[in-house]
Amino acid sequence: MQTLLHTAAKLSMFAFLVSAVHALNSSFDVRETTIEHIHIALNTGRASCRGIVESFLARIEAYNPALNALLSLNPDALSIADSLDVALAGGNTTSSLFCIPVLLKDNYDTTDMKTTGGCLSLAGLQPTTDAPVVSALKRAGAIILGKTNMHELALEGLSVSSLGGQTINPYDLTRTPGGSSGGTGAAIAASFSVFGTGTDTVNSLRSPASANSLFSMRPTRGLISRAGIMPISFTQDAVGPIARNLNDLAVALTVMASVGFDPRDNATDLIPVSPVARDYSTALHGGNLRGLRLGVLEGFFNRTASDETTPVNEAIDATISAFVAAGATIIPIESPIYNATAISSLYDVQKFEYRQQMDTYLSGPSLRGNHPSTLNEVYTSGKFLVIPDQYSYVRTALSSSTENATYPAIKLGIQNLTTAVLSTFNAYSLTALIYPEQKNLVVKLGASSQSGRNGALAAVTGLPVVTVPAGFSPATPEAPIGVPIGMEILGMPWSEEKLLNIAKLLTDRRRVRRPPASSAKAAEGRRLDKMPSIVPNRSNIPAVYPVGTL
């Protein structure tokens, strides 16, 4: 009897606490909010965890129909928030991401939501194990709010998929959001969560950061485990965070990198002892731009004047001027090896690794649900989207492997390129290399590809890059505050702290980020009895991308 009374008392107390936190204002303004702001609001009683989640859901309900950035919402998000409110009442709020809503690109394995890669053929794929980085986010107290749309299977940068339709850039509703992590980029820009995650095989963390006035980190190969994340290329794949500010980016990076060595991803065996358990937030304090030596990759610009290229050149030139004004030394690097188009053509190994990597993933024992078990089954199902510009690539990938005769020579070429980049650093005593993420503005809806991007250098060499907002194009009726433009800062292996410090010092001198006008108004939060659902808009897929055609 005493046990029953004790249990009843505990349940009564739980109900009381939940009722009390529900009484708090559920319309906490989450526009541009940060981890720090949310924690202050929680610890001062100005907001409940549930109220914060409901406020983000209000923004999603108000603005996602236009942006089409999300594929699904976590059905357990509100109940998780309730349990965190109970912990809050008990003073148990020490974890770094306590009650921080996070959105995941939908190629991260999650036990509470399907993992689809944006592909209709994989709509039933249900992991039974979280990806290690997802587990790390949950352990740190994050609430996984939902999954974002992406360019299907992360193969390009237009962010269109057979399952999710076309995601729209919130700064210009006639343009793409970059990609392949474009759903994350659009969602974070519109304040659908505090930060999000992405993957990057050539450009895919940096392109949406650039196109949405955000910050991203593509880490050194091996720093963050890629296990449990839908793959393309063992050589080139990377995972990382996308955020509206560097403080949140650093906290997210710290948590994601806390996985450390992972036997399921042997690239993590490369991690030196020093980066393990490192707090990257400490890199945002101190330092000086004076004395830095920054190499500008002249071959990564398109200096032909046009409405699409001139704004990029002007924004990057203005950023370079800010570095100079702060005392940094700028060294033009004009070596012919720094040609992004040539690097992609000569050293991109995706087509050799894609089929083998995906076949291994799809046949994994932790996946349930009705889904193809090979990549060939995906592309014979009729339920997929490949843009015409990639028909040849996918066909070649389906009949290629790492056994191809040319593969070892390309891998050797990558080693030689990496050595050449490190030699450039040494020859000029460089701190970092800088260049625009994309030579032109992010492309319009219906474009044949996301042309002009410069991400291949970091992708094939595995070197770390932080992407920072650099400016905007002139305002137009379609882009009321202009189209965002981003800059990459590339460093030596394991130099994430230095890159974050450079980015912070630059951002303190030159604050560029502005939220998009299309989602600028507050969305009034309301008490929700259950989680809303998301129905992606597949009817907005441009006709030039026919579904089921290869």
N, C-alpha and C positions, 0 to 999 in steps of 0.2 A: 504493500500500500504506500509506504514512504517513497519507494522508487517511482511509483505512478504519480504521486503528488509532486515529486521533484521534477519529473519530466513535464508535467502539466504547467508547473511554474515557469520552467525554461521556455516552453512554447508560448506562454502568455507574455513573458518578457520580450521574446522575439517579435511577437505581433505588436506589442506596444512600441518598440523601437522603430519598427518599419512604419507604423502609423505616424510616429512623430516626425520621421524624416520626410514622409510624404507631405507633411504640412509645410515644409520649407518651400520657398519660392522655386518653382520648376522652370522659370523662364530666365535662368542665368544666361547672360549674353555671352555666347561662345565664339563670336566673330573674332578671328585672329588671336584667340586665347592661347595660353601656353601651359606647359606642365606646372610651372611655378604659380601662375595665376589660379589655376584650379586647386592646387594644394593649399594656397592661402585661403581661398573661398571655403574649402571644406573645413579647414582647421579653425576658422573664425566663425563658423556657423552661418555663413552667407549662402551656402548652397549644400544640397545633399548630393550624394553620388547618383542617385536615381534622377534627380532634377537635372544634373549635367548631361546624363545620357539622353533624357527626354528633350533637352534643348538641342542637342546635335540631331536627334531624330526629327525635330521640327524643321531644321534647316534642310535635311534630306528630303522630307516630304514637300517642302516649298520649292526647292531648286533642282532636285535630281531629275524630275520629268523633262526639264529643258536640257540638262547636261548629259543625262544617260550614263553616269559615271559608275554606277553600282550594279552588281549582279545579284547580290543577296545580302540579307541581314541576319545576324546571329539570333536565333530564336530565344537564346538564354541570356541575352545582354541585360535585360531589366532585372531578372532574378539574380544575376551576378552583382549588379549594382546594389540590390537590396541587401545582399549578404555583406557587401563592403560597407554599407551604411551601418550595419550592426558592428562590424569591426571598428568603424570610425567612432561609434559611441563608446566602445571599449578602449579607445586610444591606441588601437593597433594599426597605425598608418605609416610605418617607417619605410615601406618599399618604394623604390624610386619612381615607379609608374602606377602607384596606387590610384585607382579610379581614373586612369587616363584612357579614353576611347581611342582605339587604333583601327585603321582599315588595312587589310591585307590584299595584295594583288592575288587574283584567283588562280595562281599556280603554286601557292603555299598549302601544304597538306594541313587540314584541320579536321578534328573529330566531330565538331559541332556544326559544320557546314560542308556541302559538297565542294570538291576541287575540280574545276572543269577546264581551266586554260581558255575559257571563253568559247569552247568548241561544243556544238550541239551533240556530236557523237559521244562526248564525255560527260554529258549532263547528269548521268547517274552515278558518277564515280564518287565513292564515299571512303575516305581514309579512316582507318581505325586507330591511327597514331598521329599525333601532331608532329610536324617538322620540329627539329630541335630548337630552331630560333623562335617558333611559335610557343613552344613550352617555356623558353626563357622569358618571353614577353609576359606570359601568364604568371610565371613565378614572381615577376617583378611587380605584379598587381594590375597589369593592363587589362582592359576590357576589349576583347576583339569584337568590334561593332559590326563588321561585315566584310564582304569581299568585293573588290573593284573589277570593273571591266578592263580589258587589255587587248592589244592586238593579238588575234587568235594564235595561241601556242607561242606567243612572244617572238614571232618570226619577222615582224617589221615594226614601223613606227607610226602607223596611222590610227591605231587603237580602234579597229573595227573587228567585230567577231560575229560568227553565225549565231551564237547564243545571246550575246549582249547588244548587238547592233553597233551603231557608230557613237562613240563618245565625242562630246563637243567641247571646244575650248571656251572656258567661261569669259575670257577677255575679248574674244571675237567669235561669235556664234557661226561664222562662215569658215572657221579654220579647225584643223585637227588639234588635239592637245599634246602632240608629240607621242612618243611611245617607245617600247611597247607598254610601259607602265602608265599609259595615259589616263586610265580611270583613276588611279591613285593621284596623279598630278592634278587633274580637274577637281577631284573631291577635296584634296587638301587646300587648294587655292580657294575653294568656296567654303571652307571651314565646315566640312562634314565630319571631321575628327581632328584630333590634335596633331597627329602625324600618321604617315602610312609607310608601307613597305613596297619595294619593287625588286625586279631582277634586271640584270644588264648583261647581255651577250655581245652587243656591239655599242649600243647607245642608250639602253632602255631605262636606266635610272636618270641619266643626265638630260636626255631629250625632253621628257615631261617637266623636269625641274626648270630647264631653260624656258620652255614654252608657257610656264605658269608662274613665273617669278618666285621660284622656290629654291631651296637648298637641298642638295643630295650628296651622298658619299658612296662612291664605288670604291670599296676597300682593296688593299693588296690581296692578290690571290692567296687564299688559304686563311685569311683572318676570320671569316665568318663561314660556318658550315653551310653547305648547300644541300645537305641530305633532306629528303622529304619535300623537295621543291622540284616541280616538273622541269626536266632538263632540256637543253639543246646541245651544249658543247662543254665537255669536261675542261677543255683548255680555256674557254672564254667566259663561261658563266660566272656571275657574281651576284650577291644579294646585298641589299642595304636599305637605309631609310631615306625618306623624302619628308621635308618639314618646312614650315614657314619661317623658322628662325634657327640660328646656329646652336643656341642652348638646347633646344629640343632635339636637334639633330645629334648633338654630342651624347645626350642621355640615351637616345635610341641606339646609337652605335655601341655605346658601352654595354647595354643589355644584350644586343644581338651578338656581339663578339664574346660575351661571357661563356658561350658554349665551349669555346676552346677546342682542344683536339677532339675530333669526332671520327671514330673508326669507319663510319659510313661515308666519309669524304676524306680521302687520304691527302688531299691538298692541305688540310689543316695540320698535317704533320710538318709543314714548312714553318709554322709559327715559331718565332724565337721566344725565349722565356719572357722577355720584357713586356710584350703586349698583352700577355695573359692577365686577366683581372684588372686591367687598366681602366681608370676613370677618365674618359676623354673630355669630360667637362673642364678638367683642370687646364686643358690646353687653351681655354678661352680667356685666360688671365695673363697679364703681363705681355712681354714681347715688344717688338718695335719693327716697323717697316723700314726704318733707316738702315742702310747697309745690305738689305736683301738684294740678291742678283737674280733677276727674272728673265728667262729667255722667251721671246715672242716668236712663235712659229709662223713665219710669214707665209708659208705654203698652205696654211689652214684658213686663209682669207680669200674671198672673192672681191677683188678691188674694182671690178667692172660696175660702174654706177647704175643703180636701178632702184625702184621703190622697194624691192625685196632684199637687196644686199646693202644699200647705203646706210639704212638705220642700224644694221648690225655693226658695220665698220665704225660708225660714229660712236655707238655705245661702247664698244671695246676700246676705241681710241681714248674716250673720256675716262674709262677705268684705268687705262695705262697712265694717263696724265695724273690721275689721283695717286697712283703708286709713286710716280716721279716727284710729285709735290711733297710726298711724305718721306722722301729721301732714298727710295729704292733706285737701283740701277737697272736699266732696261737694256737687254742685249738682243738685237735682231738675230734670229736663227734662220738662215736661208738654205741650209743643206737640202739637196733634192730628195733625201730619204723621207723628209716630212711632207708627204703628199697623201692626204687621207684616202683619196680614191685609189691610189696605187697600193696603199697598205691593205685596204679591204680586198682588192683584187688578188694580191700576191699571197696574203698570209691568213685570210679567214678560213678556218677549218670546220665551220659548222656542218657543211654538207657531208663531211666524212664521219662525223661523230653523232649527228642528230638521230638517225634511225636506231643505232645500237643503244644510245642513251635512253631514248623513249621506249624501246622495246623492253629494256631492263626495268624501267620505271613502271610501265603499264602491267607488267607481269609480277609486280611485287606482292609479297604475301600480306601486306597491311592494307591493301585496297579491296574494298567490297563494292557491291552494286553492279548493275548491268553496264558494262563498258568494254570496248575493244581491248584486246591484250597485246596488240602490235600496232605500230604506226601505219603499216600497210592497211590494216583493217579500218583505221580512222579515215584514210584517204580513199577507201572504196565504199564507204558508208553512204556517201552523198550528203552527209550532215557535217559539213565543214566549210570554211571560207579561206581561200587562198587568193590574194590579189594577183591579177594577171602578170604583173611585173616579176612575180616569184614562181610562176608555173615551172619554169625550167629548173630553178633551184630545188624545188620540192621533188620533182621527178628524178633529178640527179641524186638527191639525198636518199631516195627510196631504193636506189640500186648501188649505193656507195657504202664504204666502211673504212675503218682505219687500216684495213688490209690493202687498200688501193696503193698502187706503186708510187704515186706522187705524194702520198701523205708524209712519209719520213722526211722528204726534201723540204716540204713546207714547214714542218716542225723545226727543222734545222734553220730555215730562214727566219723563223720567229726568234730563235735563240740569238741569231746574228743581229736581228733588229734590236732586241733587248740590249745586247751588248753595245750597239751603236748609240742607243739612247743614253745609257749610263755613261758612255764615253763623252757624249755632249755635255752632260752634267759636270763631269770632271774637267773637261777641256776649258769650260767657261766659268768654273766654280759657281755653278747655278744652285739656287735654292729651290726653284720650281720652274716649270714651263707653263705659259699661259696662252690661251687662244679662244676664239668663239666656239661654243658647242656646235653651232650650226652657221654655215656661211651666209644663209639667207633666213628670212622669217619662217616660222613653222608653216607648213604648207596648208593650202585650202582643202576643204572637204572634197573628196572625189579625185584627189591627185593620184598619179600613178605610183608614187613612192614618197617617203619622207627624205627628200633629196638634200644634199649639202651638209650632212652631219659629219662631225670630226671625231667620233668616239672610237674608231677602230684602233688607234694607237694604244690606248690604255687597255682595250679589250684583249688584244693579242699578247701584249707584254705582261699583263697582270699588274701594272703599276697603279697606285692609288690616285684618285681624282676627287676633289671637292668641286661641286658646281655652285656658282653664286649668281644672283641676279645682277645684271650689268646695265640694264636700261630698258627703254620702251621705244617702239617706233612712234612716229607722229600719230596723234589721234585721228580717227576717221569715223564716219557714221557707224561702220560695222564694229570698230574697236574704239570705244569712247575714251579710253585712257591709253590707247596704243597696244601693240602686241609685245609681250615680254621677250627679252633677249638675255641669254645667259652666257657666262664665261666659265671655262674649265681651268682649274689650277692643278697640274699634275706634278707629282713628286717622286722621290726615290722609294724603293720598297720600304714598307713599315713606317712611312713618314706621315701617317694620318694626323698625329698631334700637331706637327708643323703646319700642315695644310689647313687644319682648323684654325690655328692661331693666325695665319696669314689672312684667311677669310674673315675672321672676327675683326682684326685690325682694319681691314679694308672696309668692312660694313660699318664700323664705328665712324669712319671718316665720310662714308658715302652711302647713305641709306637709300636703297632703290626700291625694295619691295612695296607694292601697293596691292590691296585686294581688288578683285574684279568688280566692275560696276554692275554686272548682271546679277550678282548675289549680294549686293552691298547692304540691302535692308535687313533689319533684324527679323527673325522668325519667332513668333511667340510660342514658347513651350506650353505644353498642356499635359495634364495627367493622363497617362496611358494605362489601360487595363491589361493590354497585351502588346507584344511587338508588332509593329506594322510589317507589311511584306513589300518586296520589290518585284516589279514586273518589268524587266528590261524591254526597251523599245527596239524590236528587231525590224520594224517597218521602215526605219530611217537609213538602212544600209544603202549607200549609193549604188545605182544600177550598174556602174562600171565594175563592181565587185560581185559577180554572180556566185551565189551559194552552191556548193556541190560540184564546182567545175575545176578541173585541173588539166 
